[in-house]
Amino acid sequence: MGESAPAQIDGMEVDASDAVRVRFWGVRGSIPAPGPDTLRYGGNTSCVTLEAASRVPGEPPLLFIFDAGSGIRALGMSLMREKRLPLTAHLLLTHTHWDHIQGFPFFIPAFIPGNRICVYGNAEGDGDALGALEGQMIHRYFPVGLGQLGATVQFQRLEHGVHSVAGLCVTVAPLSHSSVTVGYRVEVHGRTVVYLTDAEPRREGDQIILDPTMLTLARDADVLIHDAQYTDEEYPSKVGWGHSPTGYVVDFARAAGARRLVLFHHDPTSDDAKVDVVLERARSLAVGSPLAVDAAYEGMEIVLPAQARVPDPAAVPVGAD
């Protein structure tokens, strides 16, 4: 993130100053897994950013953050190094399991006056994002309370459906998980990025089915970031735990017409060598289709050239814009 120097897009060096950038800061699921066996893919839990140039002259780039796992700490440090302050960040939480919120108390920009952090979530079932972030920062767990942060932190509930967040079209849809969880589709500058983690296949009896709601969310995505925590062999003993096996994820991405699939939310027991095997398996299943497959790693950046597209008239403006 930061400078808009030439970048690699489809193997070619281009000026990406008006591009959409997706960067991975934490790619692990369940619990951080640091150590010598996870150095290449990384051990931090879920955090991904999406950046795009603002259409308002003179305004800084739009900054969207998917989840606040331990990876958000490195994001905050990067923003500080690059002197990206004051800033406005839009934090989209999928749910409030620890691995998706545990990094928020260590996000340095949240402590600095003049910054604005807009937190979005869906409150069905598990309570709102405010209660979750506030709860993990009470004194018995953390020395600084949420109300003591220097930045302005705003909370907004996003119902299922289509919204306008900071001028971008954001679609929210329910996922199948062990708790209430949502996925996000963000349309920006003619590109579509879908963040669909902590999702398990829906089933009819013993049969795995492709859920129409989830397929609609992922339809024609330029980048589909999808939970792929288990191998096909592991999944039968993990049914009901809220995560997806490799084969299903590739089938889903192909059915949705996604252009690029990024395997995400690696299991904490999966070392680099195992993720390599999972990636090769996924790529073999995608042979014969136009789908590109990668495994997320910390520091990975995807750059998409902007394209013209008419805004979605169904988008509902959200109050925290």
N, C-alpha and C positions, 0 to 999 in steps of 0.2 A: 504494500500500500504506500501511499505517499506520492513520490515523483511520477510524472506521466512520461517517462523516458520510453524509447522504443521497447516493445515487448514482443514475445513470440506468440503468434497466432497461427495455428495450423502449420507450424514449422517455418513461418516467414516472419521476418522482423518488420514491424509496422509501428507507426505513431498511434499509440492507444490513448491519447489525451481525452477522447470522447467515448471511450469504451466502457463496458460493464466489467467490473473486476470481482471475482469470487476468490476469497482466500481462506485457507483452513488453519485455525489456531489450536484446535483440539479435536481429535478424531476417534477417541477411545470411548467405550461405553462402560457403564456400571461403576467403575472406580478408577482413579488414575493408576497407571501401571508403568512407572518410570523404571529404567534399568538398562543394562547393556544389550538385552535382547529385544528392546523396542525402540532403539535409537533411530532407525530409518523412518518408521511410520509415526513414532511419537507415542507418549504415554498420557498426554493430557485429555481430559474429557471435553465433551461437545462444545464447540464454539466455531462459528463460521461467519465471515463478513461478506457483505455485498456492497460495493461502492460504485457510484455512477455520477457523472457530471450533472450538476444542477442546470436546469434550463433557465434559471434566473441569473442574468449577468452579474458577475462579481461575487456570487454565493459560493461557499466551499462545496466540495462533493457531498452527495448524500451518503450517509453511513447507516447501513442496516446491519444488525448483529443477530444471528440466529443462535439462541441459547447462551447461557452464562456458566458453562462448565469451567474447569480449572484453566482451560485454554484462554479465557478472557483476560487472565493476568498478563500474559505475554502481549496480547493486543493492547492493553492499557499502557504497558511500557513502551511499545512501539509508537503509539500516539504521542506520548510524552517526548520521546527522542526526536520525533519529526516536528515537534512544536505545533501540533494540530489543535491548539487551544486558542480561544474557547471553541467548544464543539457542541453540536447537537447529534445525539446518537439515538437510533430507534431500535430497541431491543425486543425481538419477537421470541417469546418463550413458548416452547411446545407443551411443556408440563413442568411440574415442580419436583420431580425426583431429584435426589441430591446431585447426580452427575450432570444436571442441566442448570443448576443454580449455585453450586458450591463456590464458584470463582467470583461471584459478584462482590463479596466483601473485600476482594483484593484487586478490584478494578480501579486503578489510581485516579482516572478522571472523575470518578464519582465523589472524590474527596475535595475537589477543587471548585471554588465559587466561580460562577460565570458559565459553567458547563450545564447542559440540559440533557437529561436522559429520559426518554419516553419509553416506558415498559408496557408491552402489550401481552395479553394472555387471554385464555378462555377459562372462566371460573366454574364451569359445570363440574360437580362431583367433588373435586379436591380443594375447593376454596380458591380465593383470588391470588394473583401474583403478589400483591402487596402483603397479604398475610404470610405467604411463604418466605419472601425475602426478609420481612421484618422479624419473623420467627427465628430464622437462623442467625440473626444478629442480636438477639437478646443477650444480656450480660453474661449469662452462664456459658454461652458458646463463643462470644466474640466481644472484644473490649469497646467497640464503637457501635452505637445503635444506628438504625436506618435514619432516624430523625436528626442525627448529628452530622450527616454528610454535608459537605459544602456545596455540592452541585444541586441543582433543582431536579428532583426525581418525580416524574408524573406517571400515573398508572391509568391504563385504559383497557377495558374489557372488549375483546373482539368476538362478536357472535359468529357462528358459522355463516359463510356467505362472502360477498365481494365488498371490499372497502377501498377507500382512497387514504393512504397513509403517506404523508409528506409528498403528496402529488403522484404517488405510484399506485398502480392497481395491485392490491393484495387480496388473495382469496384464501379463506380459512376453511378447512374441512376436517371432520373427525377421523381419527385413525383407530385401529384395533390394537390396544395395548393393555397392560395390566392395571393401568389407571387411565383417567380421562386425558387424552392427548390429541393435539391437532397437528396438521401439516400445513405448510405455507407455500403458496404460489405467488411469486413476485414478477410482475411484468414491467420492464423498464427499458426505454429507448429501443423498443422493438424486439427485445430479448426476454426469454422466460427462464427463470431459475426456480426450481422446486426443491423444497427441503422437507423430506419425508423420512424422519427417523423415529425410532422406537415404535415400529409398526410391525404387526404380525399378520400373516395371511388370514383371510377369513375362510371359514370352513363350513361345508354342509356335510355333516357326518364325518367320514374320513377323507372327504374330497376337498382339496384346496381350490378356492375359486378366486377369480380376479374381481375385486370389489369395484363396481361401477363408479362409486363416489371417488375413490382413490385414483382410478384411471382418468376420470375427468380432471382431477387436480393436476395430474402429471402429463396430460395430453400435449404432445408436440414440444415438450420442454427442451430448451437448448442444453440445459444442465439439470440432471435429476440426481440429487444427493439422497441416497436411500440406505436405510438400516440394512446391514448384511452381517449380523453378529455371528450367525451360526453356519456351519457347513451343512450340506444336505444330510450327512450321516449323523450329525449331532442333533438336528432339529427334532426328531421323533421323541427324544427324552426331554425336550424343552418346550413342548407344546403348552401354551398358556402363559409363558414367561414374557411375551410381548415383543418378540424379535423375529427376524426373517432369515431363512436359509438362502444360500447363494443361487441355487437353480430357480427358485421362485422369483427372486429379484430380477434376474435376467429376463425371464418370461414376462414379468410385469413391465419392465422397461421397453421391451420390444412391442408389447401390445399397446402401450401408451404412445408409441411413436417417438420416444425420446431420442435425441441425437447423441447425448453423452451421458453415461451412467457413472456415478462415482460411489463406490462401495464405502460405507461409513459405519461408525459406531462399532469398531472392532472390539471383540471380546477381550477382557483384561488378561486372559490366559493365552491369547494368540500372539506369539512372538513374531518378529519380522519374517522369519522363514515360513511360518504358517500363513501369514497374510499373502506372501508371494504365491503360495500354492492356491489359495482361494482366488486370487486375481487371475492366475493362469486358467483355472477351472472356469471362471466366469467368462473370460475371453474366448475360450473354446466353445462355450455354449452360444456365444454371439456370432460365431463364424457364419457367413452367408447373409448377414444383415448389415445395414449401415450403422448399427449401434457401436459407438466407441466405449470402451470400459476401462476405468482406472480405479485404483484403490487410494482413498484419501490419505495424505500424510501431512504432518505439520509443516507449514511453509509453502505448501502447494498453492499455486495461483492459476486461475483460469481467466483468460482475457477474451471478451467477446466484443467485436466491433459493433457499434451502435447501428440500428436499422430504424427506418421510419415505420411507424404503425399508429393507427388511429386509436385514441384512448377508449377504454371500455365505458360506455355511457351508463352501465348498471352499477358502477362503483359508488359506494356510499361514503362520503367524507367522514373521517374519524376525528373526534374532538381534540386529540393531542397533537394534531399536525403543527 
